[in-house]
Amino acid sequence: MSLLEVSALKKVYSTRFGGSKVEALRDINFRVEQGEYVAIMGESGSGKTTLLNILAALDKPTSGRVILDGKDMSKIKESAVATYRRNNLGFVFQDFNLLDTFTLADNIYLPLVLAGRPYKEMHDRLAPIASTLGIQKLLNKYPYEVSGGEKQRAAVARALITEPRLILADEPTGALDSRSSDELLWLFSEVNRVGQTILMVTHSINAASTAGRVLFIKDGVVFHQLYRGNSTNEQFYQKISDTMVLLATGRNRG
């Protein structure tokens, strides 16, 4: 069974005073298998952010279903959404979303603190993650004392520490220089290699070329998808680039 199933997803927004309606998503359908690393691409206004907000349980669809690990997210009570999100989803944002008054360790612990977990459990969970991400010596530092790449490593640790079913990454390389971006994408590949499922929204062809599959959204529908297969990152980069040209020129999918 698929870890994530998105079926006939539609989202319509009413403009101010209800004068007109904007169809952000028309008919989105796709599945993500356990252990997949999937990138979502599309031009600005294609519906990527709306889709991510719905998958993150931050917004509700007008119609259609999102099923995560067999659970229909539309059936979750409003009072239980935050707990469900914390227990099942990990988030990596473009702007890190770290609290400057907390050390990196405390930022990473935060979702477990909110869940009422004991300190020993938090410490035991963090140790192997910090080792994998290479941030052991940074844990007592504050966000303003470390680089952008180091902040993003801490954000990845915060996403992983809850042992989520799915990591949602929103333009995770957008605020990073090329070296830090390459390091983060390598880390994503490593955590995916050991079984973590990742869904990443990105404008970056370089970022998308590290995924195993890329979904392209245009005008609120899945326009096309590419599988990596045996392609190298360089070969997959070229395939993604060619598809983005099709998106930009409005040609039919190939």
C-alpha positions as CSV (number, residue, x, y, z in Angstrom):
1,M,0.0,0.0,0.0
2,S,1.2,3.5,-0.8
3,L,2.3,5.7,2.1
4,L,0.7,8.8,0.5
5,E,-2.3,8.8,-1.9
6,V,-3.6,12.0,-3.4
7,S,-6.9,11.6,-5.3
8,A,-8.9,14.1,-7.4
9,L,-7.6,16.9,-5.2
10,K,-9.2,20.3,-5.9
11,K,-8.8,23.6,-4.2
12,V,-10.9,26.7,-5.1
13,Y,-10.3,30.1,-3.3
14,S,-12.9,32.8,-3.3
15,T,-11.6,36.3,-3.8
16,R,-12.4,39.1,-1.4
17,F,-16.2,39.6,-1.0
18,G,-16.7,36.4,-3.1
19,G,-16.7,38.3,-6.3
20,S,-14.8,35.6,-8.2
21,K,-13.2,32.2,-7.6
22,V,-9.6,31.1,-8.3
23,E,-9.0,27.4,-9.0
24,A,-5.5,26.7,-7.5
25,L,-5.7,22.9,-7.9
26,R,-8.0,21.3,-10.4
27,D,-7.4,17.5,-10.4
28,I,-4.3,16.4,-8.6
29,N,-3.6,12.6,-8.5
30,F,-0.4,10.8,-7.5
31,R,0.9,8.3,-5.0
32,V,4.2,8.2,-3.0
33,E,5.5,4.8,-1.9
34,Q,7.3,4.2,1.4
35,G,10.9,5.1,1.0
36,E,10.5,7.2,-2.1
37,Y,12.2,10.6,-2.6
38,V,9.9,12.7,-4.8
39,A,10.4,16.3,-6.0
40,I,7.5,18.5,-7.2
41,M,8.2,21.3,-9.7
42,G,6.2,23.9,-11.6
43,E,6.2,27.6,-12.4
44,S,5.1,30.2,-9.9
45,G,1.3,30.0,-9.5
46,S,1.1,26.4,-10.6
47,G,-0.3,25.2,-7.3
48,K,2.8,23.8,-5.6
49,T,2.4,25.8,-2.4
50,T,-1.3,25.1,-2.2
51,L,-0.6,21.4,-2.6
52,L,2.1,21.5,0.1
53,N,-0.2,23.3,2.5
54,I,-2.9,20.7,2.1
55,L,-0.4,17.8,2.5
56,A,0.9,19.5,5.7
57,A,-2.7,19.7,7.0
58,L,-2.4,23.5,7.1
59,D,-5.2,23.9,4.6
60,K,-8.2,21.8,3.5
61,P,-9.1,20.8,-0.1
62,T,-12.4,21.8,-1.6
63,S,-12.8,18.2,-2.7
64,G,-10.7,15.1,-3.1
65,R,-8.7,13.1,-0.6
66,V,-5.3,12.9,1.0
67,I,-4.5,9.6,2.6
68,L,-1.3,9.2,4.7
69,D,-0.5,5.8,5.9
70,G,-4.1,4.7,5.5
71,K,-5.5,7.7,7.3
72,D,-7.8,10.1,5.5
73,M,-6.6,13.5,6.6
74,S,-9.9,15.1,6.0
75,K,-11.4,12.9,8.8
76,I,-9.0,14.2,11.4
77,K,-10.8,16.4,14.0
78,E,-9.6,20.0,14.1
79,S,-8.6,19.6,17.7
80,A,-6.3,16.7,16.8
81,V,-4.6,18.1,13.6
82,A,-1.6,19.6,15.4
83,T,-0.9,16.4,17.2
84,Y,-1.3,14.3,14.0
85,R,1.0,16.7,12.1
86,R,3.7,16.5,14.9
87,N,3.5,12.7,15.1
88,N,3.5,12.0,11.3
89,L,5.1,14.8,9.4
90,G,8.6,16.4,9.5
91,F,9.1,19.9,7.9
92,V,12.2,21.5,6.3
93,F,11.6,25.2,5.3
94,Q,13.5,27.6,3.1
95,D,14.0,30.1,5.9
96,F,14.9,27.4,8.5
97,N,12.2,28.5,11.1
98,L,14.6,28.3,14.0
99,L,14.1,30.3,17.2
100,D,17.0,32.6,17.8
101,T,16.5,32.5,21.6
102,F,16.9,28.7,21.6
103,T,20.1,26.8,21.1
104,L,20.2,24.4,18.1
105,A,19.6,21.5,20.4
106,D,16.6,23.1,22.0
107,N,15.2,24.0,18.5
108,I,15.6,20.4,17.5
109,Y,14.0,19.1,20.7
110,L,11.0,21.4,20.4
111,P,8.5,19.0,18.7
112,L,9.3,16.4,21.3
113,V,9.0,18.9,24.1
114,L,5.5,19.8,22.8
115,A,4.7,16.1,22.7
116,G,5.7,15.7,26.4
117,R,8.6,13.3,25.8
118,P,11.2,12.8,28.6
119,Y,14.6,14.5,28.2
120,K,16.5,11.2,28.1
121,E,14.4,10.0,25.1
122,M,15.1,13.3,23.4
123,H,18.8,13.1,24.1
124,D,19.0,9.5,22.9
125,R,17.1,10.3,19.7
126,L,19.3,13.3,18.9
127,A,22.7,11.7,19.3
128,P,22.7,9.5,16.2
129,I,21.0,12.2,14.1
130,A,23.5,14.8,15.1
131,S,26.3,12.4,14.2
132,T,24.8,11.7,10.8
133,L,24.3,15.4,10.1
134,G,27.7,16.4,11.5
135,I,26.3,18.9,14.0
136,Q,27.5,17.4,17.3
137,K,29.7,20.4,18.1
138,L,27.1,23.0,17.1
139,L,24.3,21.9,19.4
140,N,25.0,24.5,22.1
141,K,25.3,27.3,19.7
142,Y,22.4,29.7,18.8
143,P,21.1,30.1,15.2
144,Y,22.8,33.5,14.8
145,E,26.1,31.9,15.6
146,V,26.1,29.4,12.7
147,S,26.0,29.5,8.9
148,G,23.0,29.0,6.7
149,G,24.0,25.5,5.9
150,E,24.4,24.6,9.5
151,K,21.0,26.1,10.3
152,Q,19.5,23.9,7.6
153,R,21.2,20.8,9.1
154,A,19.6,21.7,12.4
155,A,16.2,22.1,10.7
156,V,16.7,18.6,9.1
157,A,17.5,17.2,12.5
158,R,14.3,18.8,13.9
159,A,12.3,17.1,11.1
160,L,13.9,13.7,11.7
161,I,13.8,13.6,15.5
162,T,10.1,12.8,15.6
163,E,10.7,9.8,13.3
164,P,8.0,11.1,10.8
165,R,6.3,9.0,8.3
166,L,6.9,11.7,5.7
167,I,9.3,14.7,5.4
168,L,7.9,17.7,3.5
169,A,10.6,20.1,2.3
170,D,9.6,23.5,1.0
171,E,12.4,25.0,-1.2
172,P,15.0,23.7,1.3
173,T,18.0,24.9,-0.8
174,G,16.4,28.3,-1.6
175,A,18.4,30.3,1.1
176,L,21.7,28.4,0.7
177,D,24.8,29.0,-1.3
178,S,25.8,26.3,-3.8
179,R,28.2,24.4,-1.4
180,S,25.6,24.3,1.4
181,S,23.0,23.3,-1.1
182,D,25.0,20.4,-2.3
183,E,25.7,19.3,1.2
184,L,22.0,19.4,2.1
185,L,21.0,17.5,-1.0
186,W,23.6,14.8,-0.1
187,L,22.1,14.6,3.4
188,F,18.6,14.2,1.9
189,S,19.9,11.3,-0.3
190,E,21.5,9.7,2.7
191,V,18.5,9.8,5.0
192,N,16.3,8.6,2.0
193,R,18.8,5.7,1.4
194,V,18.0,4.4,4.9
195,G,14.3,4.5,4.3
196,Q,13.0,8.0,5.0
197,T,10.3,9.1,2.6
198,I,10.8,12.7,1.3
199,L,8.5,15.0,-0.7
200,M,10.2,18.2,-1.8
201,V,8.8,21.2,-3.5
202,T,11.5,23.1,-5.4
203,H,12.3,25.5,-8.2
204,S,15.8,24.1,-8.4
205,I,16.6,21.6,-11.2
206,N,19.8,20.7,-9.4
207,A,17.8,19.8,-6.2
208,A,15.1,17.9,-8.2
209,S,17.9,15.9,-10.0
210,T,18.8,14.2,-6.7
211,A,15.3,12.8,-6.3
212,G,14.1,9.4,-7.6
213,R,11.0,10.9,-9.3
214,V,9.8,14.3,-10.3
215,L,6.2,15.5,-10.6
216,F,5.5,18.5,-12.7
217,I,2.5,20.6,-11.9
218,K,0.9,23.0,-14.4
219,D,-2.4,24.9,-14.1
220,G,-3.4,22.8,-11.1
221,V,-2.9,19.4,-12.5
222,V,0.0,16.9,-12.7
223,F,1.3,17.7,-16.2
224,H,4.0,15.0,-16.4
225,Q,6.3,12.9,-14.2
226,L,9.9,11.6,-14.7
227,Y,11.5,8.6,-13.0
228,R,15.2,8.6,-12.4
229,G,15.7,4.9,-13.4
230,N,19.4,4.4,-14.0
231,S,20.1,8.0,-14.9
232,T,23.0,9.8,-13.2
233,N,22.3,13.2,-11.6
234,E,23.6,14.9,-14.7
235,Q,21.4,12.9,-17.0
236,F,18.4,13.4,-14.8
237,Y,19.1,17.1,-14.6
238,Q,19.0,17.3,-18.4
239,K,15.6,15.4,-18.6
240,I,14.1,17.7,-16.0
241,S,15.5,20.8,-17.8
242,D,13.9,19.7,-21.0
243,T,10.5,19.1,-19.3
244,M,10.7,22.5,-17.7
245,V,11.1,24.0,-21.2
246,L,7.9,22.2,-22.2
247,L,6.2,23.7,-19.2
248,A,7.4,27.2,-20.0
249,T,6.5,27.1,-23.7
250,G,3.1,25.5,-23.2
251,R,3.7,22.5,-25.4
252,N,1.9,19.2,-24.8
253,R,3.6,16.7,-22.5
254,G,6.0,14.4,-24.3
